[in-house]
């Protein structure tokens, strides 16, 4: 009963809106970093740009997969504590803490999606004289893109929740405000902040659906 009614005062709504924006920014920048790192590593781990005759193919793929596994093996909250200890309560600590494990997750999934691409269109490209990079760009990527985007959006939803959790280590955002409200036993404010979190997730889910429909996924 302490959760009702939620605090809808203009002053607290402004605080909740600012905290939601901070959480969203952390998630967007963290996921951008994750994609920038995870996509090329996923391509390498899939073996799509390494020639079959190369004797370094298997060691390179194995080393990349091992590196991706190490990145995602440590939870983002642990990364956050480590980076807060090193660089202090900086936005960069939260961004890197999100980017590293999510890059490991995305890289692994991207590699598997690229490996699942049907071979017939790729063989047609190779027969026409396309290089490995051209086959990747005009064959692998277009056919795997809908599934890659779908999973990326799913991970973006997870990143929003993770960004809120990272706020509990002192980084500004929804989690930080929830922590303050819990300490002051202001449970109606907690309910308001949770509603803002739900709205963020719903907006991302709607955006994901629109993008996937536009791609025919």
Long-range contacts (C-beta under 8 A, 24 or more apart in sequence): 2-185, 2-187, 2-188, 3-187, 3-188, 3-190, 3-191, 4-188, 4-191, 5-188, 6-188, 6-189, 6-191, 6-192, 6-195, 7-186, 7-188, 7-189, 7-191, 7-192, 8-192, 12-189, 12-192, 13-192, 15-177, 16-174, 16-177, 16-192, 16-193, 16-196, 17-196, 19-167, 19-172, 19-173, 19-174, 19-176, 19-177, 19-193, 19-196, 20-174, 20-196, 20-197, 20-199, 20-200, 22-172, 22-173, 22-174, 23-160, 23-163, 23-164, 23-167, 23-173, 23-174, 23-175, 23-197, 23-200, 24-160, 24-163, 24-200, 26-91, 26-94, 26-95, 26-98, 26-159, 26-163, 26-166, 26-171, 26-173, 27-98, 27-156, 27-159, 27-160, 27-162, 27-163, 28-156, 29-95, 30-94, 30-95, 30-96, 30-97, 30-98, 30-99, 30-102, 30-159, 30-162, 30-163, 31-98, 31-99, 31-102, 31-152, 31-155, 31-156, 31-159, 33-95, 33-96, 33-98, 33-99, 33-103, 34-98, 34-99, 34-100, 34-102, 34-103, 34-105, 34-106, 34-155, 34-159, 35-103, 35-106, 35-152, 36-103, 37-99, 37-100, 37-103, 37-107, 38-68, 38-102, 38-103, 38-104, 38-105, 38-106, 38-107, 38-110, 39-106, 39-107, 39-110, 41-67, 41-68, 41-103, 41-107, 42-68, 42-106, 42-107, 42-108, 42-109, 42-110, 42-111, 42-114, 43-110, 43-111, 43-114, 43-136, 45-107, 45-108, 45-111, 46-110, 46-111, 46-112, 46-114, 46-115, 46-140, 47-115, 48-114, 48-115, 48-132, 48-135, 48-136, 48-140, 49-132, 49-133, 49-136, 50-132, 51-132, 64-107, 65-108, 65-111, 68-103, 68-104, 68-107, 68-108, 68-111, 69-104, 69-108, 70-104, 71-100, 71-101, 71-103, 71-104, 71-107, 72-101, 72-102, 72-104, 72-105, 72-108, 73-104, 74-100, 74-101, 75-101, 76-100, 76-101, 76-102, 76-162, 76-165, 76-166, 77-162, 77-165, 77-166, 77-169, 80-166, 80-169, 80-171, 81-169, 84-169, 84-170, 84-171, 89-170, 89-171, 91-171, 91-172, 93-171, 94-163, 94-166, 94-167, 94-171, 94-173, 97-166, 98-159, 98-162, 98-163, 98-166, 102-155, 102-158, 102-159, 105-155, 106-151, 106-152, 106-155, 109-148, 109-151, 110-144, 110-148, 113-144, 113-147, 113-148, 113-151, 114-140, 114-144, 116-144, 117-143, 117-144, 118-143, 145-215, 146-212, 146-215, 146-216, 146-217, 147-217, 149-208, 149-211, 149-212, 149-215, 149-217, 150-208, 150-212, 150-217, 153-204, 153-205, 153-207, 153-208, 153-211, 153-212, 154-208, 156-204, 156-208, 157-201, 157-204, 157-205, 157-208, 160-197, 160-200, 160-201, 160-204, 161-197, 161-201, 164-197
